[in-house]
Amino acid sequence: MKKNNAIIAGIVACAIMILSPGTGRSAGPDDVISVSDTLAIPADEGSSITSDSSSTQAAEPAKGHWVALPAFFYTPETGFGGGVVVGHIYPRLGDRHPSSMMGNYYYTEKKQTIIKLTPELYTEGGYYGRVEMGYKKFPDSYWGIGPDTEDGDEEKYTPELFHANPIGMIELIPDVRVGLQYRYRREVMLEREEGGALEQRTIPGSSGGTTAGAGIITTYDSRDNIFSSASGWYVNLSHVSYGSFFLSDYDFTGISLDVRRFFPLPWEHVFAARFYSRSTDGTVPFQDLPCLGGPSDMRGYQAGRYRDKFAAWAQAEYRIPLVWVTWLSVFGSAGNVSRNLGSYSVNSIKYAGGGGVRFRLNEERFSIRCDYAVTGEGGSNFYLSINEAF
Protein backbone atom coordinates (compact mmCIF):
# COMPACT_ATOMS: atom_id res chain seq x y z
CA MET A 1 0.00 0.00 0.00
CA LYS A 2 2.83 2.40 0.88
CA LYS A 3 4.53 1.67 -2.44
CA ASN A 4 1.30 2.44 -4.30
CA ASN A 5 0.92 5.72 -2.40
CA ALA A 6 4.43 6.77 -3.41
CA ILE A 7 3.71 5.95 -7.06
CA ILE A 8 0.43 7.88 -6.94
CA ALA A 9 2.23 10.84 -5.37
CA GLY A 10 4.73 10.85 -8.21
CA ILE A 11 2.01 10.73 -10.86
CA VAL A 12 0.07 13.56 -9.20
CA ALA A 13 3.23 15.67 -8.90
CA CYS A 14 3.98 15.19 -12.59
CA ALA A 15 0.44 16.20 -13.54
CA ILE A 16 0.49 19.52 -11.67
CA MET A 17 4.04 20.79 -12.23
CA ILE A 18 3.03 24.40 -12.81
CA LEU A 19 4.25 27.58 -11.18
CA SER A 20 1.97 30.60 -11.35
CA PRO A 21 3.15 33.88 -12.85
CA GLY A 22 4.86 36.41 -10.65
CA THR A 23 7.58 34.50 -8.82
CA GLY A 24 9.96 37.08 -10.23
CA ARG A 25 13.22 35.09 -10.16
CA SER A 26 14.98 32.37 -12.07
CA ALA A 27 12.00 30.21 -11.33
CA GLY A 28 12.40 26.84 -12.91
CA PRO A 29 13.16 23.29 -11.87
CA ASP A 30 14.78 24.54 -8.68
CA ASP A 31 11.43 25.98 -7.64
CA VAL A 32 8.83 23.82 -9.32
CA ILE A 33 7.56 20.54 -7.99
CA SER A 34 10.33 17.98 -8.39
CA VAL A 35 9.42 14.41 -9.23
CA SER A 36 12.54 13.26 -7.41
CA ASP A 37 11.00 14.55 -4.19
CA THR A 38 8.42 11.79 -4.48
CA LEU A 39 11.02 9.09 -4.97
CA ALA A 40 13.76 9.83 -2.44
CA ILE A 41 14.08 11.77 0.78
CA PRO A 42 14.87 15.33 -0.37
CA ALA A 43 17.39 17.56 1.34
CA ASP A 44 15.89 20.14 3.62
CA GLU A 45 15.75 23.76 2.55
CA GLY A 46 19.00 25.45 3.47
CA SER A 47 20.75 22.23 4.40
CA SER A 48 21.79 18.90 3.02
CA ILE A 49 20.63 17.03 6.10
CA THR A 50 17.36 15.29 6.80
CA SER A 51 16.06 13.62 9.91
CA ASP A 52 16.67 9.89 10.40
CA SER A 53 13.51 9.44 12.44
CA SER A 54 11.69 6.34 11.25
CA SER A 55 8.43 8.28 11.21
CA THR A 56 9.75 10.51 8.41
CA GLN A 57 10.82 7.84 5.98
CA ALA A 58 9.24 7.81 2.57
CA ALA A 59 7.76 4.57 1.29
CA GLU A 60 10.55 2.51 -0.26
CA PRO A 61 10.65 -1.13 -1.34
CA ALA A 62 13.02 -3.53 0.42
CA LYS A 63 15.31 -3.73 -2.63
CA GLY A 64 16.97 -0.99 -4.61
CA HIS A 65 15.30 0.07 -7.84
CA TRP A 66 15.60 2.38 -10.84
CA VAL A 67 13.16 5.21 -11.43
CA ALA A 68 12.36 7.36 -14.47
CA LEU A 69 9.52 9.84 -14.67
CA PRO A 70 8.66 12.87 -16.82
CA ALA A 71 8.47 16.38 -15.36
CA PHE A 72 6.51 19.39 -16.62
CA PHE A 73 6.24 22.99 -15.43
CA TYR A 74 5.40 26.51 -16.53
CA THR A 75 6.73 29.91 -15.48
CA PRO A 76 6.62 33.31 -17.21
CA GLU A 77 10.43 33.25 -17.37
CA THR A 78 10.59 29.89 -19.16
CA GLY A 79 7.24 29.34 -20.82
CA PHE A 80 6.47 25.64 -20.89
CA GLY A 81 9.24 23.31 -19.86
CA GLY A 82 9.71 19.62 -19.54
CA GLY A 83 12.24 16.95 -18.88
CA VAL A 84 12.93 13.75 -17.05
CA VAL A 85 14.08 12.62 -13.62
CA VAL A 86 16.02 9.37 -13.55
CA GLY A 87 17.99 7.62 -10.86
CA HIS A 88 18.62 4.64 -8.67
CA ILE A 89 17.49 4.27 -5.05
CA TYR A 90 19.52 1.79 -3.02
CA PRO A 91 18.23 -0.52 -0.26
CA ARG A 92 17.87 0.92 3.22
CA LEU A 93 20.49 0.30 5.88
CA GLY A 94 18.52 -0.36 9.04
CA ASP A 95 16.22 2.55 9.87
CA ARG A 96 18.22 5.13 7.89
CA HIS A 97 17.16 6.82 4.69
CA PRO A 98 18.07 5.04 1.44
CA SER A 99 21.12 6.20 -0.48
CA SER A 100 20.38 7.38 -4.01
CA MET A 101 21.76 8.65 -7.29
CA MET A 102 19.36 11.07 -8.96
CA GLY A 103 19.66 12.99 -12.24
CA ASN A 104 17.45 15.76 -13.63
CA TYR A 105 17.27 17.18 -17.16
CA TYR A 106 14.97 20.01 -18.24
CA TYR A 107 14.51 22.01 -21.45
CA THR A 108 12.18 24.98 -21.78
CA GLU A 109 10.16 26.74 -24.44
CA LYS A 110 12.69 29.59 -24.33
CA LYS A 111 15.62 27.26 -25.06
CA GLN A 112 16.88 27.07 -21.50
CA THR A 113 18.70 23.98 -20.27
CA ILE A 114 19.07 22.68 -16.69
CA ILE A 115 21.00 19.55 -15.77
CA LYS A 116 21.55 18.30 -12.21
CA LEU A 117 23.15 15.18 -10.73
CA THR A 118 22.84 14.38 -7.00
CA PRO A 119 24.46 11.33 -5.40
CA GLU A 120 23.51 10.93 -1.73
CA LEU A 121 24.96 8.40 0.71
CA TYR A 122 23.86 7.24 4.18
CA THR A 123 25.90 4.69 6.17
CA GLU A 124 25.17 2.54 9.19
CA GLY A 125 27.99 4.26 11.08
CA GLY A 126 26.19 7.60 11.01
CA TYR A 127 28.16 9.12 8.13
CA TYR A 128 26.38 11.18 5.50
CA GLY A 129 27.62 12.43 2.13
CA ARG A 130 26.00 14.38 -0.66
CA VAL A 131 27.19 16.09 -3.83
CA GLU A 132 24.92 18.34 -5.88
CA MET A 133 26.40 19.32 -9.21
CA GLY A 134 24.86 20.75 -12.33
CA TYR A 135 24.70 23.07 -15.29
CA LYS A 136 22.19 25.86 -15.73
CA LYS A 137 21.41 28.66 -18.18
CA PHE A 138 18.63 30.81 -16.84
CA PRO A 139 17.45 34.45 -16.81
CA ASP A 140 17.17 36.28 -13.50
CA SER A 141 16.32 39.74 -12.14
CA TYR A 142 18.39 42.30 -10.26
CA TRP A 143 16.92 45.30 -8.42
CA GLY A 144 20.07 46.68 -6.86
CA ILE A 145 21.49 46.45 -3.36
CA GLY A 146 19.95 47.72 -0.14
CA PRO A 147 16.56 47.95 1.58
CA ASP A 148 15.30 50.95 -0.43
CA THR A 149 15.41 49.75 -4.04
CA GLU A 150 12.33 50.37 -6.20
CA ASP A 151 10.30 47.99 -8.36
CA GLY A 152 11.30 50.06 -11.38
CA ASP A 153 14.96 49.26 -10.75
CA GLU A 154 14.50 45.71 -12.02
CA GLU A 155 16.86 44.66 -14.80
CA LYS A 156 17.26 41.30 -16.51
CA TYR A 157 20.41 39.27 -16.98
CA THR A 158 21.16 35.74 -18.18
CA PRO A 159 23.92 33.67 -16.61
CA GLU A 160 25.34 30.33 -17.64
CA LEU A 161 26.84 28.40 -14.75
CA PHE A 162 28.25 25.16 -13.44
CA HIS A 163 28.13 24.36 -9.74
CA ALA A 164 29.28 21.59 -7.40
CA ASN A 165 28.51 21.44 -3.68
CA PRO A 166 29.90 18.40 -1.82
CA ILE A 167 29.22 17.92 1.87
CA GLY A 168 30.20 15.29 4.42
CA MET A 169 28.87 14.91 7.97
CA ILE A 170 28.94 12.57 10.92
CA GLU A 171 26.38 12.08 13.69
CA LEU A 172 28.06 12.83 17.03
CA ILE A 173 25.06 12.16 19.26
CA PRO A 174 21.40 11.53 18.38
CA ASP A 175 20.01 14.44 16.31
CA VAL A 176 23.36 16.32 16.20
CA ARG A 177 25.66 16.27 13.16
CA VAL A 178 28.80 18.18 12.21
CA GLY A 179 30.74 18.22 8.98
CA LEU A 180 32.59 19.99 6.21
CA GLN A 181 31.30 21.54 3.00
CA TYR A 182 32.77 22.91 -0.22
CA ARG A 183 30.97 25.24 -2.61
CA TYR A 184 32.02 25.90 -6.19
CA ARG A 185 30.29 27.92 -8.91
CA ARG A 186 31.65 29.04 -12.27
CA GLU A 187 29.41 31.65 -13.87
CA VAL A 188 29.52 33.37 -17.26
CA MET A 189 27.29 36.35 -18.04
CA LEU A 190 25.68 35.79 -21.42
CA GLU A 191 23.37 38.81 -21.43
CA ARG A 192 22.91 42.00 -19.43
CA GLU A 193 20.15 44.54 -19.85
CA GLU A 194 21.35 47.45 -21.97
CA GLY A 195 21.86 50.56 -19.88
CA GLY A 196 21.51 48.64 -16.61
CA ALA A 197 23.82 48.72 -13.61
CA LEU A 198 25.17 45.25 -14.36
CA GLU A 199 26.25 46.33 -17.83
CA GLN A 200 28.74 48.75 -16.25
CA ARG A 201 30.56 45.72 -14.75
CA THR A 202 31.46 47.63 -11.59
CA ILE A 203 29.28 45.51 -9.27
CA PRO A 204 31.04 42.38 -7.93
CA GLY A 205 29.67 39.41 -9.85
CA SER A 206 28.45 41.43 -12.84
CA SER A 207 31.24 39.97 -14.98
CA GLY A 208 30.63 36.44 -13.75
CA GLY A 209 33.63 34.53 -12.49
CA THR A 210 34.32 31.75 -10.01
CA THR A 211 33.23 31.58 -6.38
CA ALA A 212 34.65 28.75 -4.31
CA GLY A 213 34.93 28.19 -0.62
CA ALA A 214 34.88 25.69 2.22
CA GLY A 215 33.62 25.66 5.76
CA ILE A 216 31.86 23.87 8.55
CA ILE A 217 28.22 23.00 9.11
CA THR A 218 26.40 21.88 12.26
CA THR A 219 22.81 20.74 12.59
CA TYR A 220 20.42 19.75 15.33
CA ASP A 221 17.28 18.08 14.03
CA SER A 222 14.61 16.58 16.30
CA ARG A 223 11.63 17.06 13.97
CA ASP A 224 9.08 14.29 13.80
CA ASN A 225 8.74 14.60 10.01
CA ILE A 226 10.81 16.35 7.33
CA PHE A 227 7.91 16.91 4.92
CA SER A 228 5.42 18.48 7.34
CA SER A 229 6.80 18.88 10.86
CA ALA A 230 4.38 18.90 13.78
CA SER A 231 6.90 18.91 16.65
CA GLY A 232 10.57 19.33 17.36
CA TRP A 233 13.46 21.63 16.51
CA TYR A 234 15.64 22.23 13.48
CA VAL A 235 18.82 24.32 13.89
CA ASN A 236 21.47 24.81 11.21
CA LEU A 237 24.66 26.83 11.64
CA SER A 238 26.93 27.20 8.62
CA HIS A 239 30.17 29.09 7.96
CA VAL A 240 31.95 29.24 4.58
CA SER A 241 35.13 31.14 3.63
CA TYR A 242 35.73 31.96 -0.04
CA GLY A 243 39.15 32.88 -1.42
CA SER A 244 41.95 32.22 -3.88
CA PHE A 245 43.10 29.23 -1.82
CA PHE A 246 39.86 27.52 -2.90
CA LEU A 247 40.18 28.75 -6.54
CA SER A 248 37.76 31.67 -6.02
CA ASP A 249 37.89 35.03 -7.81
CA TYR A 250 36.29 36.67 -4.78
CA ASP A 251 37.39 36.83 -1.14
CA PHE A 252 34.53 36.86 1.35
CA THR A 253 32.93 34.94 4.18
CA GLY A 254 29.36 33.94 4.90
CA ILE A 255 27.71 32.72 8.07
CA SER A 256 24.07 31.69 8.40
CA LEU A 257 21.75 30.60 11.19
CA ASP A 258 18.45 28.83 10.59
CA VAL A 259 16.22 28.06 13.61
CA ARG A 260 12.81 26.38 13.35
CA ARG A 261 10.42 25.30 16.11
CA PHE A 262 7.22 23.31 15.74
CA PHE A 263 4.53 23.24 18.45
CA PRO A 264 1.86 20.51 18.43
CA LEU A 265 -1.53 21.84 19.59
CA PRO A 266 -4.91 20.26 20.38
CA TRP A 267 -7.03 18.91 17.52
CA GLU A 268 -3.88 18.29 15.42
CA HIS A 269 -3.27 22.01 14.95
CA VAL A 270 0.36 23.05 14.53
CA PHE A 271 2.10 26.36 15.18
CA ALA A 272 5.43 26.72 13.35
CA ALA A 273 8.01 29.48 13.69
CA ARG A 274 11.27 30.17 11.90
CA PHE A 275 14.12 32.66 12.24
CA TYR A 276 16.79 33.01 9.57
CA SER A 277 19.82 35.26 9.39
CA ARG A 278 22.81 35.42 7.07
CA SER A 279 25.78 37.77 7.21
CA THR A 280 28.58 38.25 4.67
CA ASP A 281 31.79 40.24 4.69
CA GLY A 282 34.36 41.07 2.01
CA THR A 283 34.00 41.40 -1.74
CA VAL A 284 30.71 39.55 -2.18
CA PRO A 285 29.30 38.87 -5.69
CA PHE A 286 25.75 40.16 -5.86
CA GLN A 287 24.55 36.60 -6.57
CA ASP A 288 25.83 35.54 -3.12
CA LEU A 289 24.39 38.41 -1.11
CA PRO A 290 21.74 37.48 1.47
CA CYS A 291 18.28 38.28 0.12
CA LEU A 292 14.57 38.18 0.89
CA GLY A 293 11.71 36.53 -0.93
CA GLY A 294 10.77 33.33 -2.73
CA PRO A 295 8.41 30.36 -2.39
CA SER A 296 9.73 29.52 1.09
CA ASP A 297 11.33 32.70 2.48
CA MET A 298 8.98 35.66 3.07
CA ARG A 299 6.41 34.50 0.56
CA GLY A 300 4.86 37.40 -1.33
CA TYR A 301 8.18 39.00 -2.24
CA GLN A 302 9.99 37.90 -5.35
CA ALA A 303 13.20 36.03 -4.63
CA GLY A 304 16.11 38.46 -4.59
CA ARG A 305 13.83 41.49 -4.49
CA TYR A 306 15.95 42.90 -1.65
CA ARG A 307 19.58 41.94 -1.10
CA ASP A 308 22.56 43.25 0.88
CA LYS A 309 25.43 41.97 3.00
CA PHE A 310 23.16 41.19 5.95
CA ALA A 311 19.61 39.84 6.10
CA ALA A 312 17.38 38.65 8.91
CA TRP A 313 13.74 37.69 8.90
CA ALA A 314 11.20 35.69 10.87
CA GLN A 315 7.99 33.94 9.88
CA ALA A 316 5.23 32.09 11.65
CA GLU A 317 2.57 29.74 10.35
CA TYR A 318 -0.58 28.18 11.79
CA ARG A 319 -1.72 24.89 10.23
CA ILE A 320 -5.23 23.51 10.66
CA PRO A 321 -6.69 20.21 9.41
CA LEU A 322 -9.93 20.70 7.48
CA VAL A 323 -11.55 17.67 5.85
CA TRP A 324 -10.08 14.40 4.65
CA VAL A 325 -6.51 15.16 3.38
CA THR A 326 -6.95 18.93 3.18
CA TRP A 327 -5.18 21.36 5.51
CA LEU A 328 -5.44 25.13 5.86
CA SER A 329 -2.45 27.37 6.59
CA VAL A 330 -2.19 31.03 7.59
CA PHE A 331 1.24 32.65 7.69
CA GLY A 332 3.05 35.95 8.15
CA SER A 333 6.64 37.17 7.99
CA ALA A 334 8.79 40.23 8.62
CA GLY A 335 12.40 41.02 7.79
CA ASN A 336 14.89 43.32 6.15
CA VAL A 337 18.35 43.61 4.61
CA SER A 338 21.14 46.02 5.50
CA ARG A 339 24.83 46.72 5.05
CA ASN A 340 25.60 45.07 8.38
CA LEU A 341 23.96 44.17 11.67
CA GLY A 342 24.59 47.63 13.10
CA SER A 343 22.67 49.36 10.31
CA TYR A 344 19.71 46.97 10.39
CA SER A 345 16.58 49.15 10.64
CA VAL A 346 13.12 48.22 11.87
CA ASN A 347 11.76 51.44 10.40
CA SER A 348 11.98 50.02 6.88
CA ILE A 349 11.02 46.47 7.82
CA LYS A 350 9.28 44.42 5.11
CA TYR A 351 6.05 42.57 5.88
CA ALA A 352 4.21 39.79 4.07
CA GLY A 353 1.42 37.35 4.83
CA GLY A 354 -1.18 35.10 3.34
CA GLY A 355 -2.77 31.70 3.41
CA GLY A 356 -3.14 28.50 1.51
CA VAL A 357 -4.20 24.88 1.40
CA ARG A 358 -2.27 21.62 1.46
CA PHE A 359 -3.35 18.30 0.00
CA ARG A 360 -1.66 15.38 1.70
CA LEU A 361 -0.89 12.48 -0.60
CA ASN A 362 0.17 9.77 1.83
CA GLU A 363 0.71 8.89 5.47
CA GLU A 364 4.27 10.24 5.35
CA ARG A 365 2.66 13.74 5.04
CA PHE A 366 3.97 14.33 1.54
CA SER A 367 1.73 17.08 0.21
CA ILE A 368 0.96 19.60 -2.50
CA ARG A 369 1.12 23.21 -1.29
CA CYS A 370 -0.89 26.09 -2.77
CA ASP A 371 -0.22 29.52 -1.22
CA TYR A 372 -1.25 33.10 -1.94
CA ALA A 373 0.70 35.90 -0.26
CA VAL A 374 0.64 39.69 -0.25
CA THR A 375 3.30 42.16 0.83
CA GLY A 376 3.16 45.36 2.83
CA GLU A 377 4.04 47.20 -0.38
CA GLY A 378 0.98 45.94 -2.23
CA GLY A 379 2.56 43.12 -4.22
CA SER A 380 1.24 39.57 -4.33
CA ASN A 381 2.22 36.14 -5.59
CA PHE A 382 0.76 32.66 -5.91
CA TYR A 383 2.81 29.52 -5.23
CA LEU A 384 2.27 25.91 -6.18
CA SER A 385 4.89 23.59 -4.74
CA ILE A 386 5.60 20.40 -2.82
CA ASN A 387 5.55 20.14 1.01
CA GLU A 388 5.61 22.92 3.59
CA ALA A 389 7.65 26.10 3.18
CA PHE A 390 9.60 25.11 6.30
N, C-alpha and C positions, 0 to 999 in steps of 0.2 A: 504493500500500500504506500509506504514511504517513497519507494522508487517511482511509483506512478505519479505521486504528488510532485516530485522533482521534475519529471518529464513534462507534466502539465504546466508547471511554473515556467519552464523554458519556452514552451510553445506560446503561452500567453505573453511572455516578455517579448518574444519575437514579433508578435502580432501588433503590439502597441508601442514600438520603438519610435516615438515621435516627441520632439521637444517643441513647445509652443514658441511663437515669435517673441522677441524682446529679451532674450537672455543676455544680449549685448557683450559677448566675449567670443573667444574661439570655441564656441559651443559645438561639440562634435562627439565622437565616440568616447571622449573622456568624460562627458557629461550626460550622454544619453544612457538609456537602460542597456546594460551589458549582458549578453547572453551568458558569458562566462560566470557572472555572479550567480546564476542558477545552477551551475555545475560544480563549482568549487567554492570553498570558503574565501570570500574576498578580503583583501586587506582593509583595515579600518581607515577612515578618512584621517589624513595627517599622520599616519603611521603604517608600518608594515607588519604590525603585530595584531593577532586576533586571540580571543580568549580560548583556552583549551577546555573550558567547562563542557561536560558531556551534554548538557542541556542545549548548547548552542550548535551542535554539529548538524550539518546539512545531511539529507538522506543520501547515503552512498552504498553501493553494493559491496559485498565482502571482497570481491576481486577487483583489480584495476581494470580500467576500460578506456577506450577511445571515445571522444565526442566530436561532433561536427554539426554546427547549426548555422543557419543564415541569420543576419542581423540587418535591420532596416531602421532608418531614422530620418527626421526632417528638421532643419533649422533654417532661418533666413540667411545665415552666413554660408550655408552649404547647398541649399536646395535639398533635393532628395539624395539620400546616400544609402549605400548598402555594402555588405561584405559578408565575411564568414568568421566564425570563431571555431578553432580546432584545438585539440589538445589531448593529453593523456592524464588520467587521474589514477594514482597508484593506490594500492591497498592501505588501509589504516594500520598504524602501529599502536596497538592498545586503544586507549581512549583519546588519542591525539587526532588532530585534523589530518586528512590525507595529503601527501605531497602531490604536486601536479606540475605539468608543463603545458602552459596555455599560450596560444598564438592568436592574434587578431589582425585582420586585414579589412580596410574600408576604402571605398572610392566614392566620390560624391559627384553630383550633377555639375558642380563647378570645377571639376578636374582636380580635386584635392585628394591626396593619398595619405593614409595613416596605417602604419605597421607597428605592432607591438608584440614582444615575446617576453613571457614571464615564467621562469622556472621558480618553484617554491618548494622548500624542503623542511620537513619536520622529522626529528629523530626521537628515539625512545629515551635518550639521555638528556632531553630538555634543550637540545640545540635547535636553532631555527635559522634558515638562510633563505634569502630571496633576492632575485635580480630582476629589475624591470628595465628593459632596453627597447628602443624603438626609433622610428623615423616618422617625421610629421611635417607636412607643409600646410599651413593654415592661416587665414587672415585673423587679425585681432584688432582691438581698439585701444587707443591711448588718449587720456584726457589731461595729462600733465601730472605734476607732483604737488602734493599738499592737500589740506582739507578744504580749500576754497575754490577749487577748479569748477568751471561751468560746464553744463551739458554741451554748449556750443563749441567747447574746446576739443571735442572728439575728433581724432584723425585715425585713418586706417593704415595698417602696415601688414605685410605678409612675410613671415619668416619661414625658413626651411631649417629643420634642426634634427640632430641625432642626440639621444640621451641614453645614459646607462646609470642606474642607481642600485648598486649591490649593498646588502646589509646582512650582518651576522649577529646573532644574539644568543644568550644562554640564560636559562631560568635559574636564578640564585636560590630563591625560596618561592613557595607557591604564590602565584600572581605577580611576581616581581622579576623583570628581565632587564639585562644590561647588554650593550653591544656596541659595535662599531659600524659606521656607515661611510660610503663614498658617493659623491654626486658629481656627475660629469654631463655637460651639455655643450655641444658645438652648434652654433647658430649662425646662419647666413641670412642677411636681409635681402629679400628678392624685390620688394616694392615698398616705397614710402609715399605717403600722400604729398603731392606737390605743394610746396609752400608751407608744409607743416613743420613743427619743431623737430621731429625726428630727421627730417631731410637735411637739417643743418649739421647733423652728426656731432653735436657738442654734448649731447646727453649720453652718459655711460650706457652702453648697450645698444645705442642707435646704429652702430656699425656692425652689430653682431659680435662674433668672437666666441671664445671658449671660457666657460666657468667650470671650475673643478675644485672640489674640496673634500675634506674628511672630518669626521668628528665622532662624538659619542651620542648614544641614545639610551634613555632609561624609561621603562614603562611600569605602571602598576595597573592591573586590570582585574577587577573582581565582578564585572558585569555578569548577569545571568544569561544574557543572550546578545550576540554581536549585531543581529539584524534589527531587533527592536527591544532595547534594554528596558527592563521594568524595575531593576534594583541594582545597587552596586556603584562602584567608582571606576573611572578611567582617567589616568594621569599620564601624560607624556611630556618628557623634558628632553630637548634636543639641542645640541650645539655643533655647528659646522664652521670650520675655518677654510677659506678659499685663498689660494695664492699660487705663485709661480712654482713652488715646490710640488704642487699637485697638478701642474700643467695648465694653470688658469691664467687668463689675460687680466683678471681683476683680483685685487686684494681686498677682502672684506670678511667679516664674520657675521653669523646669524645665530640667534638663540630664540627658541620658541617654547612656550608653555601652554599645554592644552589640558584643562581640568573639566571633567564631566561628572555629574552626580544624578542618580536616578532614585526617586522616592516612590515606593509602592503605596497606594492609597486604597481605601475601601472601595468595593464594587469594581475592582480591577482598574481603577483610574491610576494614571501615572503622571507625576510631575517631574520634568527633566530640566536641568540647568547646565549651562556650559559657559566657561570663561576661556578666552583665547588671547594670547599676546605674543607678538614677535618683534624683536628688536634687531637692527642691523647697524653695522658701523664700518666705515671705510669707503672705498669706491665701489658702490653697489650698482650693477646694471639695473635699469628700470624694470626689467622683467623679473628680477629677484627682490624687488621692494615689497614689504608687507602691504597688503591691500584688503579692502572690504568688498563684500558682495559675492553673489553666486548662488547656486542651488542649495548649498548647505550653510553658508556663512552670511548672516544678515540678508536673508532672502528678501527680495524686493529691489535691492540695488544690483546693478549689473556687475559682474566680476571685474575687478580692477578699476571700478569707477573712481575710487579714491585710493591713492597709494603714497607712501612716504617711508622714511627709515624706521618708523615705529608705528605700530598699530595695536589697539586693544579693543575688544568688544565682548559683550555678554549677551546671551539669549536664553530665554526660558520657554518651555512648551508644556501644555497640558493636554494629555491624551485620554480620550473617553471612548469606551466601547459602545457602539450603537446596536445594530442588529446583525446577526449571523457573523460574517467575516469583515464587517465594515466598522471602521474606527473614525472618530472625529478628532481633529487636532487644532488647537489655537496657540499661536506663538507670537512672541515679540522680541525685539533685539535693540541694542543701543551700542554705539561705538564710534571711534574716530581714528584718524591718523595724524601724525605730527613728525616734526624733525627729530625729536627725541622725547624721552619720558618727561623731562622738565618742561617742555613746551606743550605738552598734551593739555588740550582745553576742553572743558565741559560746556563752554558757551556755544561751541559750534558742533556739539555732539550730533550724530546722525541716528535717526530712529526708523524702525521698520516693524511691520507686524502683519498678521494675516491669519489664515486658517486653511484647512484642507481635509481631505479624506484619505484613508488608507484601506486597501483591499488585501487582506491576508490570504495567501495562496496555500499555505500548509501549516502544520503544527510547529515548524521551526520558526514561525513568525516572519517568514519571507513575504514581502508585501510590495504592492504597487502604491506609490505616493503621488497624490495630486494636490498641489498647493497653489494658493493665490496670495500674493503679498503686495502691500503698498508701502511707500516710504513717506517720511515726514516732509519731503520736498515735492510730493504729488505724483511720483512715478509709481509704476506697478508692473508686476511680472507674474506669469503663470509658469508652473514647473510640473513636469511629469517625469518621474524617476523611480528608482528601485530603493526600497527600505527607507528608514528614517533619516532625517538630515544629520542627526548625531545620536 
